[in-house]
Amino acid sequence: MTKIKLQEWMDGAICSLENSETPFLEVQVICASVLGKTREWILSHNELELGKDQVEQLNVLVTRLKNGEPLAYLTGQRSFYGLDFKVSPDVLIPRPETELLVEEAAAWLEENPHRRKAVDVGTGSGIIAITLADLCADLEMTAIDVSEKALAVAQENARQHQLEERIRWEQGDLLSQQSGPFDLILANLPYIPTSTLNQLDVIKFEPRLALDGGANGLIFIEQLLSQAVTRLLPGGAIFLEIESTLGEETLKLCQTIFPEAKTHLFYDFAQLARVIRIEI
């Protein structure tokens, strides 16, 4: 087999990704993953001669990428709020939009220094629980997920960041097995209406369990809020990530279940409804 240099392989791979919006980035990330290097290293060592096994691995990953498989599942990694997290098809891939929830929750914790008992419901890969535990050294965090496989990924991520012992891990259905009470309830639950989800490419690879919010997209949020009535301490808060097209509907639901609470709808950088805060 004729030796091929890294740059030559990357050039061919970039040309093959004709439907990608970011082919240069994706190819660099794939190369970094296979070679166990950083993207910066890849760019500065483009004359490297690739071995047969390396070329085969790279070709397989590019083929999977062209078939629509998310880059994060190919590399098994995704960055979130400055931290690196392991991801697998057992968990939803972290989105930048969720950083708004973490940012607002962190600000609330800073403003309420005596409120430290928190729960992350539907933790998935653990990004919310782990990031907030990293930001707030005295936070007492519980992380819950119905999926045993998702919890395993989350715990591995916590070990990676030396935070596993700081978080209590529970498998369960929302707050049904928790008596609380909690100062802070956090949740990025499935919120895409079923009919909408069935038309999206994301369902081909990411877990339906983490995406499908039922007929109106609000089934799990409504269940959680109903459970939270008896589990949220006075003076506490709830932060929910929501479907951007359901901002007003979700806000009305929150106000119905918590009629005396202060509610606030936050918009992301794209000016889309993204997070709701409820304070009682």
N, C-alpha and C positions, 0 to 999 in steps of 0.2 A: 504493500500500500504506500502510495506517495505521501510524504509528510505534508501536512497542511498547517499554515501558520494561523495563529489566533485571529489576526485581523482579516485574513482571507475568509475564514469561516464566518466571522461576524458579518462581513459584507454580504455574503450569500444569504445568511439568515435574515438580515434586515430586509433585503429585497423580497424574500419569500413572505414576509409579514405585510402584505400589501393592504390588508384591511385593518391594520392596527393604527391607532392614533399616536402611539409612542413606541415604535419599533426599536429605536436606538436604546432607550432605557430598558426595555424588556430583554433584549439580547444581552446587554451588559449584566443585568441581574442574573440571568440564566448562567452566563459564563462564570460569574463570581460564585454562584452556588455550586456548580460542578467542580470548579478548581479550588474551592475553599479559600477564596481571596476576597478583597473588597473591590468595589467598582473602580476605585481610584487605581488600585493595583492593575486591574485589567486594562485600563486605558494607557497605562505607562509601560505595559509589557506586551504590546500587540505583535511583537515579532516572535513570541513564544511558539515553539513547534508543539502541536498537540499530539498526544498518543492516540492509538486506535480506540481504546476504551473510552477516552474522553470525548472523542468525536461521536462515537455511538451514543453516549449519554446525552450529549448536546443535541444531536439530531432527534432523539426520542422526545426530549422536552420541547423542542420547537414544534414538532408535529402535534404534540398535545396542546400546545398554545394555539396553533392554527385551528385546531378543532374546538376552540372556545373555552378550554379549561383555564380557570383563573391562575394567574402567575403566582399568587401566594400559595396555592396548593402544590404547584410544581416545585417551589423552593422550600415549602414548609415553614415560611417565615413571613411576618408582617410587622412593620414598625407602627407604634401608636403612642402618641404623647411623649416621644423621645425615648421610648423603651422598645426592645425587640421581643416579639411574642411568637411562640410556635403556633401554627395553625394546621388543621387537617380537615378533611371532608366531614368530620364529626362536629365541627363548629363553624359558625358564621365567620366570614372574613371581616376583621375590624375595618370600620369605615371612618374617614376623617370627621364625618358629621357627629360621631359619638364623642369626639373631643369636647364639643360644646357642653354636653352634659357633665363631663368630668370637670371642666373649667368652672362651671357655675356651682357645682357641688363643692368643689374645693374652696371657692370664695365663700360659700355659706358656712363651711366648717371653720374658716378663718374668722368669720364674724361671730361665730357661736362656739367659743373655745371650750365650753363645758358640755357640749353636745358631741359625744364620741361613740355612741352605740349605733352602728350602721349595718344595713343588710343590702346586698346586691342580689336581686331576684332575676333568675334567668342569666346566670353569669357567663355561660358560653365558654370562651377561651380565657375568661377571667380578667379582661382588660380593665374594666371599671374598678373592680375590687382591688386588684393589684396596684393599679396606678394611684388610686386614692390612698391605699396603705403606704405606698412609697412616698407620697407627698405629705402625709399626716402621720407622724411617728407614733402618736398615742391613740390612733383610731382603733376601735374594737370592731372588726369587720366580720360578718358572716356572709358566705357566698353560697347561693342555692341554685341548683339546676335539676330538672327532671331527668336529664340524660346522664347516665353513668359515664359514658365515653367522653362527653363534654367536660365533666368534672375532672376526669383523668388528665385531659389536656390543660385545664386551668391549674391544677395542682403542679403539673410539670413546669408551667410558666412561673408559678410562685416560687418553686425551688430554684429556678434559674436566677431569680432576683432576690434570693435569700429572704423570702417573705412567707414561706409556707406556714411557719408556726404562728405567724401574726393573724392568720385568717382561719376562721372555723368553716369547714366545708360540710355541706349538707345536701343529700339527694332528696328532692321532694317536689311537690306540685305547688308552686307559688309559695304563699305563706301558710298553707293549710296545716303544716306540722310545726309551725313556730308560734310560740306564745308571746314572744317579744318581752316587753315593748321596746320599740326602737326610736331613736332620735331622728334617724335619717333612713329613708327607704329609696333605693335606686333601682331602676329597671329599664332595660332595653328589650322589651318583649316582642314576640311576633306581632307585626301590625299591618301587614299588607293584606288587603281583602283577597279572598281566595280567587275570585274571578280575575282580578288584576294580576295576581301572582302567576296564574296559569298561562298568561301571555308573555311572561318575562323569561329571558334566557337564563337568569340567575338560578332558576329552579332546576336547571339541567345538572348543576354541580353542587350547589350549596344545600344544606339540609332544610327540607320543608318544615320540619319541627321548629326551626328557628325563624321562620319567615311568615308562615300562614297565620294570619290574625282572624280567621273565620270570615263569615259572609260580609260583615261590616268593618272588619279590621280592628275591632275594639273588644272582642270577646275576652281576651286575656287581661287587657288593661282594666276592663270593668270588674272582672273577678278579683284582681289584685286590689283595686281601690276599695271594694266591698270588704275584703279581708283586713285592709289597712285601718279601717275605722276603729277597730278594737286593738290595734297593735302599734299605733303611732302615738308617741308621747305628746302631751300638750306642749306647744312651742316647737314641735318637730316639723320636718319637711319631707316631701316626696318629690323626686325628680324623675320624670318619664321622658324617654325618647319616643317620638311619635311619627306617624306617616304624615308627610308634608302636606298632603291634600286634605287631611282630616283635622287640621288645627282647631277650627271653631267647634266641630263636633266633639272632639276630645275635651276641649275646654269646658263645654256645656256639661259633659258627663262628669267631669271633676267637680264642677260647681253643684251638680245635683246630689252627688254622694257626700260632698263636703260643703254644704251650703254656707257655713260660717267662715270658711277658710279664705285666705288671700291666695289668688291664683295669678300666675304670670306666664305668658307665652313668649318664648325666646325664638328668634330667627337666626338661621345660620348665615354664612358668608354669601350664599346665593339668594339671600332674603326669602328663604323657605321656612315655614313653621317647622320647628325641629324638637324643641324641649319644652315641657311644662313643669313649672314649680308650684307645689301646693304647700302652704304654710298654715298650720292651725294654732 
